[in-house]
Amino acid sequence: QVQLVESGGGLVQPGGSLRLSCVASGSTASIYNLGWYRQAPGNERELVASTTAGLTTNYYSDSVKGRFTNSRDNAKNTVYLQMDNLKVEDTAVYLCYYNTWGRAPCWGPGTQVTVCS
């Protein structure tokens, strides 16, 4: 079993930046993908960014490509999401996630990001 704890959300103006952190604990050796989903009210949960265990593959959704950077530190069992040039449409609950090989994702409780002028 893996536990995830996110931090770093908040309120920011358009064009601003935030960095989210997620610390994994428990059976971390089983983690394959580690990254972030987000969910805005009335919307489906969307995969935003992900990195594989070997740090060889990064995925970004088209909506955040070029603005968000996902970085994974396996020694600290931590993943960071650096979000730059934030837009109002980035407002959502951001949920750290992991999965083991071939399994469905599991999510942390989430942290709110609000982009508003």
Rosetta constraint file for C-alpha pairs under 8 A:
AtomPair CA 1 CA 26 HARMONIC 5.91 0.50
AtomPair CA 1 CA 27 HARMONIC 5.43 0.50
AtomPair CA 2 CA 24 HARMONIC 6.54 0.50
AtomPair CA 2 CA 25 HARMONIC 5.64 0.50
AtomPair CA 2 CA 26 HARMONIC 4.70 0.50
AtomPair CA 2 CA 27 HARMONIC 5.30 0.50
AtomPair CA 2 CA 28 HARMONIC 6.23 0.50
AtomPair CA 3 CA 24 HARMONIC 5.59 0.50
AtomPair CA 3 CA 25 HARMONIC 5.21 0.50
AtomPair CA 3 CA 26 HARMONIC 6.17 0.50
AtomPair CA 3 CA 108 HARMONIC 7.24 0.50
AtomPair CA 4 CA 22 HARMONIC 6.42 0.50
AtomPair CA 4 CA 23 HARMONIC 5.73 0.50
AtomPair CA 4 CA 24 HARMONIC 4.66 0.50
AtomPair CA 4 CA 25 HARMONIC 6.63 0.50
AtomPair CA 4 CA 96 HARMONIC 6.96 0.50
AtomPair CA 4 CA 97 HARMONIC 7.61 0.50
AtomPair CA 4 CA 107 HARMONIC 7.31 0.50
AtomPair CA 4 CA 108 HARMONIC 4.95 0.50
AtomPair CA 4 CA 109 HARMONIC 7.78 0.50
AtomPair CA 5 CA 22 HARMONIC 5.40 0.50
AtomPair CA 5 CA 23 HARMONIC 5.41 0.50
AtomPair CA 5 CA 24 HARMONIC 6.70 0.50
AtomPair CA 5 CA 96 HARMONIC 7.77 0.50
AtomPair CA 5 CA 108 HARMONIC 6.11 0.50
AtomPair CA 5 CA 109 HARMONIC 7.25 0.50
AtomPair CA 5 CA 110 HARMONIC 7.95 0.50
AtomPair CA 6 CA 20 HARMONIC 7.03 0.50
AtomPair CA 6 CA 21 HARMONIC 5.57 0.50
AtomPair CA 6 CA 22 HARMONIC 4.29 0.50
AtomPair CA 6 CA 23 HARMONIC 6.65 0.50
AtomPair CA 6 CA 95 HARMONIC 7.45 0.50
AtomPair CA 6 CA 96 HARMONIC 6.56 0.50
AtomPair CA 6 CA 108 HARMONIC 6.98 0.50
AtomPair CA 6 CA 109 HARMONIC 7.48 0.50
AtomPair CA 6 CA 110 HARMONIC 6.22 0.50
AtomPair CA 6 CA 111 HARMONIC 6.28 0.50
AtomPair CA 7 CA 20 HARMONIC 5.75 0.50
AtomPair CA 7 CA 21 HARMONIC 5.28 0.50
AtomPair CA 7 CA 22 HARMONIC 6.45 0.50
AtomPair CA 7 CA 111 HARMONIC 6.37 0.50
AtomPair CA 8 CA 18 HARMONIC 7.11 0.50
AtomPair CA 8 CA 19 HARMONIC 5.92 0.50
AtomPair CA 8 CA 20 HARMONIC 4.48 0.50
AtomPair CA 8 CA 21 HARMONIC 6.15 0.50
AtomPair CA 8 CA 111 HARMONIC 7.33 0.50
AtomPair CA 9 CA 18 HARMONIC 7.13 0.50
AtomPair CA 9 CA 19 HARMONIC 7.53 0.50
AtomPair CA 9 CA 20 HARMONIC 6.22 0.50
AtomPair CA 9 CA 111 HARMONIC 5.38 0.50
AtomPair CA 9 CA 112 HARMONIC 5.29 0.50
AtomPair CA 9 CA 113 HARMONIC 4.98 0.50
AtomPair CA 9 CA 114 HARMONIC 7.97 0.50
AtomPair CA 10 CA 18 HARMONIC 7.85 0.50
AtomPair CA 10 CA 112 HARMONIC 6.21 0.50
AtomPair CA 10 CA 113 HARMONIC 5.09 0.50
AtomPair CA 10 CA 114 HARMONIC 6.14 0.50
AtomPair CA 11 CA 113 HARMONIC 6.16 0.50
AtomPair CA 11 CA 114 HARMONIC 4.74 0.50
AtomPair CA 11 CA 115 HARMONIC 5.89 0.50
AtomPair CA 11 CA 116 HARMONIC 7.15 0.50
AtomPair CA 12 CA 16 HARMONIC 6.02 0.50
AtomPair CA 12 CA 17 HARMONIC 7.22 0.50
AtomPair CA 12 CA 18 HARMONIC 7.66 0.50
AtomPair CA 12 CA 113 HARMONIC 7.93 0.50
AtomPair CA 12 CA 114 HARMONIC 6.35 0.50
AtomPair CA 12 CA 115 HARMONIC 5.01 0.50
AtomPair CA 12 CA 116 HARMONIC 6.30 0.50
AtomPair CA 12 CA 117 HARMONIC 7.75 0.50
AtomPair CA 13 CA 86 HARMONIC 7.65 0.50
AtomPair CA 13 CA 115 HARMONIC 5.38 0.50
AtomPair CA 13 CA 116 HARMONIC 5.08 0.50
AtomPair CA 13 CA 117 HARMONIC 5.00 0.50
AtomPair CA 14 CA 85 HARMONIC 6.90 0.50
AtomPair CA 14 CA 86 HARMONIC 5.36 0.50
AtomPair CA 14 CA 87 HARMONIC 5.07 0.50
AtomPair CA 14 CA 88 HARMONIC 6.25 0.50
AtomPair CA 14 CA 115 HARMONIC 5.85 0.50
AtomPair CA 14 CA 116 HARMONIC 6.23 0.50
AtomPair CA 14 CA 117 HARMONIC 6.36 0.50
AtomPair CA 15 CA 84 HARMONIC 7.05 0.50
AtomPair CA 15 CA 85 HARMONIC 4.09 0.50
AtomPair CA 15 CA 86 HARMONIC 4.91 0.50
AtomPair CA 15 CA 87 HARMONIC 6.42 0.50
AtomPair CA 16 CA 84 HARMONIC 6.19 0.50
AtomPair CA 16 CA 85 HARMONIC 5.42 0.50
AtomPair CA 16 CA 86 HARMONIC 5.51 0.50
AtomPair CA 17 CA 82 HARMONIC 7.47 0.50
AtomPair CA 17 CA 83 HARMONIC 5.41 0.50
AtomPair CA 17 CA 84 HARMONIC 4.42 0.50
AtomPair CA 17 CA 85 HARMONIC 6.18 0.50
AtomPair CA 17 CA 86 HARMONIC 6.18 0.50
AtomPair CA 18 CA 82 HARMONIC 6.21 0.50
AtomPair CA 18 CA 83 HARMONIC 5.29 0.50
AtomPair CA 18 CA 84 HARMONIC 6.78 0.50
AtomPair CA 19 CA 80 HARMONIC 6.75 0.50
AtomPair CA 19 CA 81 HARMONIC 5.55 0.50
AtomPair CA 19 CA 82 HARMONIC 4.43 0.50
AtomPair CA 19 CA 83 HARMONIC 5.94 0.50
AtomPair CA 20 CA 80 HARMONIC 5.52 0.50
AtomPair CA 20 CA 81 HARMONIC 5.00 0.50
AtomPair CA 20 CA 82 HARMONIC 6.49 0.50
AtomPair CA 20 CA 83 HARMONIC 7.97 0.50
AtomPair CA 21 CA 78 HARMONIC 6.97 0.50
AtomPair CA 21 CA 79 HARMONIC 5.89 0.50
AtomPair CA 21 CA 80 HARMONIC 4.55 0.50
AtomPair CA 21 CA 81 HARMONIC 6.52 0.50
AtomPair CA 22 CA 78 HARMONIC 5.48 0.50
AtomPair CA 22 CA 79 HARMONIC 5.31 0.50
AtomPair CA 22 CA 80 HARMONIC 6.41 0.50
AtomPair CA 22 CA 96 HARMONIC 6.28 0.50
AtomPair CA 23 CA 76 HARMONIC 7.71 0.50
AtomPair CA 23 CA 77 HARMONIC 5.92 0.50
AtomPair CA 23 CA 78 HARMONIC 4.49 0.50
AtomPair CA 23 CA 79 HARMONIC 6.75 0.50
AtomPair CA 24 CA 28 HARMONIC 6.67 0.50
AtomPair CA 24 CA 77 HARMONIC 5.37 0.50
AtomPair CA 24 CA 78 HARMONIC 6.11 0.50
AtomPair CA 25 CA 77 HARMONIC 7.18 0.50
AtomPair CA 27 CA 31 HARMONIC 7.77 0.50
AtomPair CA 28 CA 77 HARMONIC 7.07 0.50
AtomPair CA 30 CA 100 HARMONIC 5.78 0.50
AtomPair CA 31 CA 53 HARMONIC 6.93 0.50
AtomPair CA 31 CA 98 HARMONIC 6.29 0.50
AtomPair CA 31 CA 99 HARMONIC 5.82 0.50
AtomPair CA 31 CA 100 HARMONIC 4.93 0.50
AtomPair CA 31 CA 101 HARMONIC 7.65 0.50
AtomPair CA 32 CA 52 HARMONIC 5.67 0.50
AtomPair CA 32 CA 53 HARMONIC 4.87 0.50
AtomPair CA 32 CA 98 HARMONIC 7.02 0.50
AtomPair CA 32 CA 99 HARMONIC 5.75 0.50
AtomPair CA 32 CA 100 HARMONIC 4.86 0.50
AtomPair CA 32 CA 101 HARMONIC 5.80 0.50
AtomPair CA 33 CA 50 HARMONIC 6.31 0.50
AtomPair CA 33 CA 51 HARMONIC 5.60 0.50
AtomPair CA 33 CA 52 HARMONIC 4.52 0.50
AtomPair CA 33 CA 53 HARMONIC 5.99 0.50
AtomPair CA 33 CA 97 HARMONIC 7.98 0.50
AtomPair CA 33 CA 98 HARMONIC 5.40 0.50
AtomPair CA 33 CA 99 HARMONIC 5.42 0.50
AtomPair CA 33 CA 100 HARMONIC 6.86 0.50
AtomPair CA 33 CA 101 HARMONIC 7.99 0.50
AtomPair CA 34 CA 50 HARMONIC 5.58 0.50
AtomPair CA 34 CA 51 HARMONIC 5.57 0.50
AtomPair CA 34 CA 52 HARMONIC 6.55 0.50
AtomPair CA 34 CA 53 HARMONIC 7.51 0.50
AtomPair CA 34 CA 72 HARMONIC 7.61 0.50
AtomPair CA 34 CA 79 HARMONIC 6.99 0.50
AtomPair CA 34 CA 96 HARMONIC 7.52 0.50
AtomPair CA 34 CA 97 HARMONIC 5.82 0.50
AtomPair CA 34 CA 98 HARMONIC 4.51 0.50
AtomPair CA 34 CA 99 HARMONIC 6.93 0.50
AtomPair CA 35 CA 48 HARMONIC 7.76 0.50
AtomPair CA 35 CA 49 HARMONIC 5.44 0.50
AtomPair CA 35 CA 50 HARMONIC 4.04 0.50
AtomPair CA 35 CA 51 HARMONIC 6.14 0.50
AtomPair CA 35 CA 70 HARMONIC 7.09 0.50
AtomPair CA 35 CA 79 HARMONIC 6.70 0.50
AtomPair CA 35 CA 96 HARMONIC 5.71 0.50
AtomPair CA 35 CA 97 HARMONIC 5.45 0.50
AtomPair CA 35 CA 98 HARMONIC 6.54 0.50
AtomPair CA 36 CA 47 HARMONIC 6.32 0.50
AtomPair CA 36 CA 48 HARMONIC 5.59 0.50
AtomPair CA 36 CA 49 HARMONIC 5.31 0.50
AtomPair CA 36 CA 50 HARMONIC 6.31 0.50
AtomPair CA 36 CA 81 HARMONIC 7.75 0.50
AtomPair CA 36 CA 94 HARMONIC 6.62 0.50
AtomPair CA 36 CA 95 HARMONIC 5.55 0.50
AtomPair CA 36 CA 96 HARMONIC 4.51 0.50
AtomPair CA 36 CA 97 HARMONIC 5.60 0.50
AtomPair CA 37 CA 45 HARMONIC 6.47 0.50
AtomPair CA 37 CA 46 HARMONIC 5.29 0.50
AtomPair CA 37 CA 47 HARMONIC 4.29 0.50
AtomPair CA 37 CA 48 HARMONIC 5.10 0.50
AtomPair CA 37 CA 49 HARMONIC 7.06 0.50
AtomPair CA 37 CA 94 HARMONIC 5.83 0.50
AtomPair CA 37 CA 95 HARMONIC 5.15 0.50
AtomPair CA 37 CA 96 HARMONIC 6.37 0.50
AtomPair CA 37 CA 97 HARMONIC 6.90 0.50
AtomPair CA 38 CA 45 HARMONIC 5.67 0.50
AtomPair CA 38 CA 46 HARMONIC 5.35 0.50
AtomPair CA 38 CA 47 HARMONIC 6.60 0.50
AtomPair CA 38 CA 48 HARMONIC 6.64 0.50
AtomPair CA 38 CA 92 HARMONIC 5.92 0.50
AtomPair CA 38 CA 93 HARMONIC 5.45 0.50
AtomPair CA 38 CA 94 HARMONIC 4.27 0.50
AtomPair CA 38 CA 95 HARMONIC 5.75 0.50
AtomPair CA 39 CA 43 HARMONIC 6.22 0.50
AtomPair CA 39 CA 44 HARMONIC 6.18 0.50
AtomPair CA 39 CA 45 HARMONIC 4.57 0.50
AtomPair CA 39 CA 46 HARMONIC 6.25 0.50
AtomPair CA 39 CA 92 HARMONIC 5.25 0.50
AtomPair CA 39 CA 93 HARMONIC 5.31 0.50
AtomPair CA 39 CA 94 HARMONIC 6.60 0.50
AtomPair CA 39 CA 95 HARMONIC 7.97 0.50
AtomPair CA 40 CA 44 HARMONIC 7.47 0.50
AtomPair CA 40 CA 45 HARMONIC 7.60 0.50
AtomPair CA 40 CA 91 HARMONIC 6.66 0.50
AtomPair CA 40 CA 92 HARMONIC 4.29 0.50
AtomPair CA 40 CA 93 HARMONIC 6.29 0.50
AtomPair CA 41 CA 92 HARMONIC 7.39 0.50
AtomPair CA 47 CA 60 HARMONIC 7.95 0.50
AtomPair CA 47 CA 61 HARMONIC 6.81 0.50
AtomPair CA 48 CA 59 HARMONIC 7.76 0.50
AtomPair CA 48 CA 60 HARMONIC 5.63 0.50
AtomPair CA 48 CA 61 HARMONIC 5.13 0.50
AtomPair CA 48 CA 64 HARMONIC 7.08 0.50
AtomPair CA 49 CA 58 HARMONIC 7.13 0.50
AtomPair CA 49 CA 59 HARMONIC 5.24 0.50
AtomPair CA 49 CA 60 HARMONIC 4.50 0.50
AtomPair CA 49 CA 61 HARMONIC 6.54 0.50
AtomPair CA 49 CA 69 HARMONIC 7.90 0.50
AtomPair CA 49 CA 70 HARMONIC 6.25 0.50
AtomPair CA 50 CA 58 HARMONIC 5.61 0.50
AtomPair CA 50 CA 59 HARMONIC 5.08 0.50
AtomPair CA 50 CA 60 HARMONIC 6.85 0.50
AtomPair CA 50 CA 70 HARMONIC 6.76 0.50
AtomPair CA 51 CA 55 HARMONIC 5.97 0.50
AtomPair CA 51 CA 56 HARMONIC 7.40 0.50
AtomPair CA 51 CA 57 HARMONIC 5.64 0.50
AtomPair CA 51 CA 58 HARMONIC 4.58 0.50
AtomPair CA 51 CA 59 HARMONIC 6.51 0.50
AtomPair CA 51 CA 70 HARMONIC 7.14 0.50
AtomPair CA 51 CA 71 HARMONIC 7.45 0.50
AtomPair CA 51 CA 72 HARMONIC 6.92 0.50
AtomPair CA 52 CA 56 HARMONIC 6.34 0.50
AtomPair CA 52 CA 57 HARMONIC 5.60 0.50
AtomPair CA 52 CA 58 HARMONIC 6.90 0.50
AtomPair CA 53 CA 74 HARMONIC 7.72 0.50
AtomPair CA 55 CA 72 HARMONIC 7.18 0.50
AtomPair CA 58 CA 70 HARMONIC 7.55 0.50
AtomPair CA 60 CA 64 HARMONIC 6.55 0.50
AtomPair CA 60 CA 65 HARMONIC 5.57 0.50
AtomPair CA 60 CA 68 HARMONIC 7.96 0.50
AtomPair CA 61 CA 65 HARMONIC 6.07 0.50
AtomPair CA 64 CA 68 HARMONIC 5.65 0.50
AtomPair CA 67 CA 83 HARMONIC 6.16 0.50
AtomPair CA 67 CA 84 HARMONIC 5.19 0.50
AtomPair CA 67 CA 85 HARMONIC 6.18 0.50
AtomPair CA 67 CA 86 HARMONIC 7.69 0.50
AtomPair CA 68 CA 81 HARMONIC 6.69 0.50
AtomPair CA 68 CA 82 HARMONIC 5.50 0.50
AtomPair CA 68 CA 83 HARMONIC 4.48 0.50
AtomPair CA 68 CA 84 HARMONIC 6.03 0.50
AtomPair CA 69 CA 80 HARMONIC 7.94 0.50
AtomPair CA 69 CA 81 HARMONIC 5.66 0.50
AtomPair CA 69 CA 82 HARMONIC 5.04 0.50
AtomPair CA 69 CA 83 HARMONIC 6.61 0.50
AtomPair CA 70 CA 79 HARMONIC 7.02 0.50
AtomPair CA 70 CA 80 HARMONIC 5.69 0.50
AtomPair CA 70 CA 81 HARMONIC 4.63 0.50
AtomPair CA 70 CA 82 HARMONIC 6.45 0.50
AtomPair CA 71 CA 79 HARMONIC 5.67 0.50
AtomPair CA 71 CA 80 HARMONIC 5.23 0.50
AtomPair CA 71 CA 81 HARMONIC 6.57 0.50
AtomPair CA 72 CA 77 HARMONIC 7.69 0.50
AtomPair CA 72 CA 78 HARMONIC 5.99 0.50
AtomPair CA 72 CA 79 HARMONIC 4.32 0.50
AtomPair CA 72 CA 80 HARMONIC 6.36 0.50
AtomPair CA 73 CA 77 HARMONIC 5.93 0.50
AtomPair CA 73 CA 78 HARMONIC 5.32 0.50
AtomPair CA 73 CA 79 HARMONIC 6.13 0.50
AtomPair CA 74 CA 78 HARMONIC 6.53 0.50
AtomPair CA 86 CA 90 HARMONIC 6.46 0.50
AtomPair CA 86 CA 115 HARMONIC 6.85 0.50
AtomPair CA 87 CA 91 HARMONIC 7.60 0.50
AtomPair CA 87 CA 115 HARMONIC 6.26 0.50
AtomPair CA 88 CA 114 HARMONIC 7.56 0.50
AtomPair CA 88 CA 115 HARMONIC 4.84 0.50
AtomPair CA 88 CA 116 HARMONIC 5.98 0.50
AtomPair CA 89 CA 115 HARMONIC 7.60 0.50
AtomPair CA 90 CA 113 HARMONIC 7.62 0.50
AtomPair CA 90 CA 114 HARMONIC 7.51 0.50
AtomPair CA 90 CA 115 HARMONIC 6.75 0.50
AtomPair CA 91 CA 112 HARMONIC 7.83 0.50
AtomPair CA 91 CA 113 HARMONIC 5.44 0.50
AtomPair CA 91 CA 114 HARMONIC 4.60 0.50
AtomPair CA 91 CA 115 HARMONIC 5.43 0.50
AtomPair CA 92 CA 112 HARMONIC 6.11 0.50
AtomPair CA 92 CA 113 HARMONIC 5.56 0.50
AtomPair CA 92 CA 114 HARMONIC 6.62 0.50
AtomPair CA 93 CA 110 HARMONIC 5.89 0.50
AtomPair CA 93 CA 111 HARMONIC 5.44 0.50
AtomPair CA 93 CA 112 HARMONIC 4.39 0.50
AtomPair CA 93 CA 113 HARMONIC 6.01 0.50
AtomPair CA 94 CA 110 HARMONIC 5.26 0.50
AtomPair CA 94 CA 111 HARMONIC 5.31 0.50
AtomPair CA 94 CA 112 HARMONIC 6.19 0.50
AtomPair CA 94 CA 113 HARMONIC 6.92 0.50
AtomPair CA 95 CA 107 HARMONIC 6.05 0.50
AtomPair CA 95 CA 108 HARMONIC 5.68 0.50
AtomPair CA 95 CA 109 HARMONIC 6.47 0.50
AtomPair CA 95 CA 110 HARMONIC 4.17 0.50
AtomPair CA 95 CA 111 HARMONIC 6.53 0.50
AtomPair CA 96 CA 107 HARMONIC 5.67 0.50
AtomPair CA 96 CA 108 HARMONIC 5.36 0.50
AtomPair CA 96 CA 109 HARMONIC 7.93 0.50
AtomPair CA 96 CA 110 HARMONIC 6.64 0.50
AtomPair CA 97 CA 105 HARMONIC 6.27 0.50
AtomPair CA 97 CA 106 HARMONIC 5.45 0.50
AtomPair CA 97 CA 107 HARMONIC 4.32 0.50
AtomPair CA 97 CA 108 HARMONIC 6.24 0.50
AtomPair CA 98 CA 105 HARMONIC 5.61 0.50
AtomPair CA 98 CA 106 HARMONIC 5.59 0.50
AtomPair CA 98 CA 107 HARMONIC 6.72 0.50
AtomPair CA 99 CA 103 HARMONIC 5.95 0.50
AtomPair CA 99 CA 104 HARMONIC 6.13 0.50
AtomPair CA 99 CA 105 HARMONIC 4.66 0.50
AtomPair CA 99 CA 106 HARMONIC 6.21 0.50
AtomPair CA 100 CA 104 HARMONIC 7.73 0.50
AtomPair CA 100 CA 105 HARMONIC 7.84 0.50
